[in-house]
């Protein structure tokens, strides 16, 4: 089967969040199942810099009045999965992030940039393909490729089937209707049974309406987005299409995230020699300037610092926890008010709390290995990967029962427990659950069993990739 995996980011070329991890790992897992899978990715500066042996396979015009672009072919680093890159310097060669400029605002021409990505994806799945290869399945990811199913369905010729994968319903790609013309979309599709959403052209709505199948990144999230709280106004459409909606839990890259071989760790360990994990804790305490105390429960947070992630709730609990002997290691950046509050906490508890307000790949691995308990109290979480990293590294997570957290973490009070789960987005309930985790940590034998349960769980991509392949075969 020929599968085109369309994405706006893919590790290790470019990554802003979980989509980058998924895009780096799932195509490789599908390839391991014998499928002809290829990525399609915008030609951002980091992508062009990191890809070796690039060659031009086509020059063509995507939209009327626009200059020609080049389609480049290369291989993904590490996995050797083929990747096509849109080389359109006018739109993608910019110094800043893939979606926003340096001051934090969205690029004003994002509609054209990702409309181009979507249109080329549709071309590669139809008779309009500028290269001999033509996809059977076009797998789209989030709003940035949401117009691809629309272009496919509006093409009267034969075309590939499409899957719309939702990683986060909150990001919808809504633009002024004036973009219809430049994006070569007919006015007739601008209604409730098309791309229109509250008077805007919505890339995500287009994908949800026109795709042959809709998939989310966990079974629980597939149910949650069909209700008002998490449907973000599109729950009606999703409910109507209920029979086409499914949820497949993400996996993790088990080569990148493996405590036995992790290149960022000085001391390696696995479930057979878990005692060596203590060396990682000591090294982390020393690196972050925390008191070197082997018995202090070290709480880890690696996250965007946002309301969605529930970190405002966590901040209410932290002074009591730190006064009670716990330590804290935070890595991430985000909302300025949350950053300010975490910085203030670190100043108040200089030997008990460390806050690093940036992203650091190596430090994220060392926190996962060196912490005793990982905190992830998200208000909603479509899938989440960090809780699975925590389990794999013997660092049981504290999570709220939502989305992929509910599907991947078993509470310690249940058989085969791998972490600590609470139900309501409530600071008091979060505090009680962290205290429960710390109490369990002090029961060495019981805590060791929870660690082992998590480390022995299958959280790789093999099973998830098979589920995707089964989905493709139903189309």
C-alpha positions in Angstrom: 0.0 0.0 0.0 1.3 3.5 -0.9 0.8 5.9 2.0 1.5 9.6 1.9 2.0 10.9 5.5 1.4 14.7 5.3 2.7 16.7 8.3 3.9 20.2 9.2 6.6 18.9 11.4 8.6 15.7 11.9 11.4 14.8 14.4 14.4 15.0 14.1 14.0 17.6 11.3 11.7 20.1 13.1 9.5 19.7 16.1 7.3 22.0 18.2 5.2 19.3 20.0 3.8 15.8 20.0 2.9 15.9 16.3 6.6 16.0 15.5 7.3 12.9 17.5 4.4 11.0 15.9 5.5 12.1 12.4 9.0 10.9 13.1 8.0 7.5 14.4 4.7 6.3 12.9 5.8 6.3 9.2 8.9 4.2 10.2 6.6 1.7 12.0 4.3 1.4 9.0 7.4 0.9 6.8 8.5 -1.9 9.1 5.1 -3.6 8.3 6.0 -3.6 4.6 4.2 -0.5 3.5 5.5 2.1 1.0 5.1 5.1 3.2 6.5 8.6 2.3 6.3 11.9 4.2 5.4 15.3 2.8 6.8 18.2 4.7 7.3 22.0 4.1 10.8 23.1 3.3 11.6 25.1 6.4 15.2 26.2 6.9 16.0 23.5 9.5 14.5 20.8 7.3 16.6 21.8 4.3 19.7 22.1 6.5 19.3 18.6 8.1 18.4 16.6 5.1 21.3 15.1 3.1 21.4 14.0 -0.6 18.4 16.0 -1.6 17.4 15.9 -5.2 14.8 17.7 -7.3 12.0 15.4 -8.6 9.6 18.0 -10.0 9.1 21.7 -10.7 5.5 22.8 -10.9 2.9 25.5 -10.1 0.5 24.8 -7.2 -1.9 27.7 -7.5 -2.7 30.0 -10.4 -0.6 33.2 -10.3 2.0 31.7 -7.9 5.6 30.9 -8.8 6.7 27.4 -9.5 8.0 25.4 -6.5 10.4 22.5 -6.4 9.6 19.1 -4.9 12.6 17.6 -3.3 13.2 14.0 -2.4 15.4 12.7 0.4 15.5 10.2 3.3 14.6 10.9 6.9 17.6 10.8 9.2 17.8 7.6 11.4 14.8 5.8 9.8 15.6 6.2 6.0 11.9 6.7 5.3 11.5 8.6 2.0 10.4 12.2 2.4 9.2 14.8 -0.1 9.9 18.4 0.7 8.1 21.5 -0.7 10.9 23.9 -1.6 9.1 27.2 -1.7 11.5 29.7 -0.2 8.9 32.6 -0.4 6.7 30.7 2.1 8.9 28.4 4.2 12.4 29.8 4.4 11.9 32.1 7.4 13.9 32.6 10.5 11.5 31.8 13.3 9.0 29.0 14.1 7.1 27.0 11.5 3.8 28.7 12.5 4.6 31.9 14.2 7.2 34.7 13.9 9.6 35.7 16.7 7.1 37.9 18.6 4.6 35.1 18.9 2.0 36.0 16.3 0.8 33.7 13.5 2.4 34.2 10.1 -0.3 36.2 8.2 0.0 34.0 5.1 -0.4 30.7 7.0 -3.5 30.0 4.9 -1.4 30.0 1.7 1.5 28.2 3.2 -0.5 25.3 4.5 -3.0 25.4 1.7 0.0 24.7 -0.6 1.0 21.8 1.6 -2.6 20.4 1.4 -2.9 21.0 -2.4 0.4 19.2 -3.1 -0.7 16.3 -0.9 -3.9 16.0 -2.9 -1.9 16.1 -6.2 0.3 13.3 -5.0 -2.9 11.3 -4.4 -4.5 11.9 -7.8 -3.8 11.8 -11.6 -2.3 15.3 -11.1 0.7 13.9 -9.4 3.9 15.6 -10.7 5.9 12.4 -10.1 5.2 8.8 -11.2 4.5 7.7 -7.6 0.9 8.1 -6.5 -0.5 7.5 -3.1 -3.4 5.1 -2.3 -3.9 6.7 1.1 -3.3 10.3 2.1 -2.9 10.5 5.9 -3.4 14.1 7.0 -2.4 15.5 10.4 -4.1 18.5 12.1 -5.4 21.6 10.4 -2.2 22.3 8.5 -3.1 19.5 6.0 -6.8 19.7 6.5 -7.6 21.0 3.0 -6.1 18.0 1.4 -9.3 15.8 1.7 -11.3 18.7 0.3 -9.0 19.0 -2.8 -9.2 15.2 -3.2 -13.0 15.1 -3.0 -13.5 18.2 -5.2 -11.3 16.5 -7.9 -13.7 14.7 -10.3 -11.0 12.2 -11.3 -9.9 9.1 -9.5 -8.1 9.9 -6.3 -6.7 8.4 -3.1 -8.7 7.8 0.1 -7.9 10.2 2.9 -7.6 10.0 6.7 -7.9 13.1 8.9 -5.9 12.6 12.1 -6.7 15.0 15.0 -3.9 15.6 17.4 -5.6 18.6 19.1 -9.1 19.9 18.3 -8.3 23.3 19.8 -6.2 24.3 16.8 -8.5 24.7 13.8 -6.8 26.8 11.2 -9.7 29.3 10.7 -9.1 32.1 8.1 -11.1 34.8 6.3 -13.3 33.6 3.5 -11.3 35.8 1.1 -8.7 33.0 1.0 -11.1 30.8 -1.1 -9.9 32.4 -4.4 -6.2 32.3 -3.8 -6.5 28.7 -2.6 -8.4 27.8 -5.7 -11.5 26.6 -3.8 -14.9 27.0 -5.3 -17.4 29.3 -3.6 -19.9 26.4 -3.5 -17.9 24.6 -0.8 -18.2 27.6 1.6 -21.2 26.4 3.5 -21.9 24.3 6.6 -21.6 21.1 4.5 -18.1 22.1 3.4 -15.3 24.3 4.7 -17.3 27.0 6.4 -17.2 27.4 10.2 -18.9 30.3 11.8 -18.2 32.5 8.8 -14.6 31.5 8.4 -12.7 29.1 6.1 -11.7 26.3 8.5 -8.9 23.9 7.4 -9.8 21.5 10.2 -13.5 21.6 9.4 -12.6 20.9 5.8 -10.7 17.8 6.8 -13.4 16.5 9.1 -16.1 17.0 6.5 -14.3 15.6 3.4 -12.0 12.9 4.7 -13.0 9.3 4.3 -12.0 8.4 7.8 -11.3 10.5 11.0 -8.9 9.3 13.6 -7.8 10.7 16.9 -4.7 9.9 19.0 -6.6 7.9 21.7 -9.9 6.1 22.0 -11.0 8.3 25.0 -10.3 11.5 23.1 -12.3 10.2 20.1 -15.3 10.1 22.5 -14.5 13.3 24.2 -14.5 15.5 21.1 -18.0 14.4 20.3 -19.2 16.3 23.3 -19.5 20.1 23.8 -16.6 20.6 26.3 -13.9 19.3 24.0 -15.6 19.5 20.6 -14.7 23.2 20.1 -17.9 23.7 18.1 -17.4 20.8 15.8 -19.0 18.1 18.0 -22.1 18.1 15.9 -20.2 17.2 12.7 -18.2 14.5 14.6 -21.4 13.0 16.1 -23.0 12.8 12.6 -19.8 11.1 11.4 -19.5 8.9 14.5 -19.2 5.7 12.4 -16.2 7.1 10.6 -14.4 8.3 13.8 -12.0 6.1 15.7 -9.1 6.5 18.2 -5.7 4.9 18.1 -3.3 5.4 21.0 0.0 6.8 20.0 3.2 4.9 20.7 6.7 6.2 21.5 10.0 5.8 19.8 11.5 3.0 21.9 15.0 3.6 20.4 15.0 7.3 21.3 13.4 6.7 24.7 15.2 3.8 26.2 16.9 4.1 29.6 19.2 1.3 28.8 20.8 3.1 25.8 19.8 6.8 26.2 22.6 8.9 24.8 21.7 11.7 27.2 22.3 9.6 30.4 25.6 8.9 32.0 24.3 5.8 33.8 22.0 3.4 32.0 19.5 1.0 33.5 16.5 -1.2 32.7 13.9 -3.2 34.6 16.6 -5.8 35.5 18.9 -3.3 37.3 16.5 -0.5 38.4 18.7 0.3 41.4 21.0 2.2 39.0 18.2 4.7 38.5 19.4 6.3 41.7 22.6 7.5 40.0 20.5 9.5 37.5 18.6 11.1 40.4 21.9 12.2 42.1 23.3 13.5 38.8 20.1 15.5 38.1 20.1 17.0 41.6 23.7 18.1 41.1 23.1 19.5 37.7 20.1 21.6 38.8 21.6 22.8 42.1 19.1 20.8 44.3 20.1 19.4 47.6 21.6 15.9 47.1 19.1 13.9 49.0 18.5 10.3 47.9 15.3 10.0 50.0 13.6 13.2 49.0 10.8 12.5 46.4 11.8 14.3 43.3 8.9 15.4 41.2 9.4 16.0 37.5 7.6 18.3 35.0 8.4 18.5 31.3 5.7 20.5 29.6 4.4 23.6 27.9 3.5 25.9 30.8 -0.2 26.4 29.9 -3.6 26.3 31.5 -4.4 23.2 29.4 -1.6 21.3 31.1 -3.2 22.0 34.5 0.0 23.6 35.9 -1.9 26.4 37.6 -3.5 23.7 39.7 -0.1 22.3 40.4 1.3 25.6 41.6 -1.4 25.8 44.3 -0.1 22.5 45.7 3.7 22.9 45.4 4.5 25.0 48.5 2.9 22.4 50.8 4.7 19.6 48.9 8.1 21.3 49.0 7.7 22.3 52.7 6.9 18.6 53.3 10.3 17.5 51.9 9.6 17.0 48.2 11.8 18.4 45.4 10.8 19.7 42.0 12.4 19.9 38.5 10.5 21.8 35.9 11.4 22.1 32.2 9.4 24.1 29.7 8.1 27.5 28.6 4.7 29.0 27.9 2.3 31.5 29.3 4.1 34.4 30.9 2.1 34.4 34.2 2.8 30.7 34.8 6.5 31.2 33.9 6.6 34.1 36.5 5.0 32.0 39.2 7.3 29.1 38.7 10.3 31.4 38.7 9.1 32.9 42.0 8.7 29.4 43.4 12.3 28.5 42.5 13.6 31.6 44.1 11.6 30.8 47.3 13.0 27.2 47.4 16.4 27.5 45.9 17.6 24.0 47.0 14.3 22.3 46.5 12.9 23.6 43.2 14.6 24.1 39.8 12.8 25.8 36.9 14.3 25.8 33.4 12.2 28.1 31.1 13.2 26.7 27.7 13.3 23.4 25.9 16.3 21.2 26.3 16.1 17.7 24.8 18.9 16.3 26.9 17.5 17.7 30.1 14.1 16.3 29.3 15.6 12.8 29.2 17.6 13.3 32.4 14.5 14.6 34.2 12.5 11.5 33.0 15.3 9.3 34.3 16.2 11.2 37.5 12.8 12.1 38.8 10.9 9.7 41.1 7.4 10.8 40.1 6.3 12.5 36.9 3.5 15.1 37.0 1.1 15.6 34.1 -2.2 17.0 35.5 -3.7 18.1 32.1 -7.2 19.4 31.9 -7.4 17.7 28.5 -4.8 15.6 26.7 -5.6 14.1 23.3 -2.9 11.5 23.8 0.3 12.7 25.5 3.6 11.0 25.2 5.4 12.1 28.4 3.4 9.8 30.6 4.6 6.9 28.5 8.2 8.1 28.6 7.8 8.3 32.4 6.5 4.7 32.6 9.3 3.4 30.4 11.9 5.2 32.6 10.5 3.8 35.8 9.1 7.2 36.8 5.4 6.6 37.5 3.2 9.5 36.3 0.4 11.4 38.1 -2.2 12.1 35.5 -5.9 13.2 35.2 -8.3 10.7 33.7 -8.7 12.3 30.3 -7.9 11.5 26.7 -4.8 9.4 26.2 -3.8 9.7 29.8 -6.9 7.6 30.7 -6.0 5.1 28.0 -2.4 4.6 28.9 -2.0 4.9 32.7 -3.4 2.3 35.2 -4.0 3.6 38.7 -1.8 2.1 41.4 -4.8 0.9 43.3 -5.8 -1.3 40.3 -4.2 -4.6 39.2 -1.1 -3.9 37.2 -1.0 -0.3 38.2 1.5 2.0 36.4 0.8 5.4 37.9 -1.6 7.6 39.9 -4.8 8.8 38.4 -7.4 11.5 39.5 -10.7 12.4 38.0 -11.6 16.0 38.4 -9.6 19.1 37.3 -9.4 20.2 40.9 -6.3 21.5 42.8 -7.3 19.7 46.0 -7.8 16.3 44.2 -4.4 16.8 42.4 -2.7 17.5 45.7 -4.2 14.4 47.4 -3.1 12.3 44.4 0.5 13.6 44.6 0.5 12.9 48.3 -0.7 9.4 47.6 2.1 8.9 45.1 4.7 10.2 47.6 3.3 7.9 50.3 3.7 5.0 47.8 7.2 6.1 47.0 8.1 5.6 50.6 6.9 2.0 50.4 9.9 0.8 48.5 8.6 -2.6 47.6 5.2 -1.4 46.5 6.6 1.5 44.5 9.1 -0.8 42.8 6.3 -3.0 41.5 4.5 0.0 40.0 7.8 1.0 38.3 8.3 -2.4 36.9 4.7 -2.6 35.7 5.2 0.6 33.7 8.6 -0.4 32.3 7.3 -3.7 31.1 4.2 -2.2 29.3 4.3 -2.3 25.5 4.2 1.4 24.6 6.0 1.2 21.2 4.6 2.0 17.8 4.3 -1.6 16.5 0.7 -2.2 17.7 -0.5 1.3 16.9 0.9 1.0 13.4 -0.9 -2.2 12.9 -4.2 -0.6 13.9 -3.6 2.2 11.4 -2.9 -0.4 8.7 -6.1 -2.2 9.6 -8.0 1.2 9.3 -6.5 1.9 5.8 -7.6 -1.5 4.6 -11.2 -0.8 5.5 -11.3 2.2 3.1 
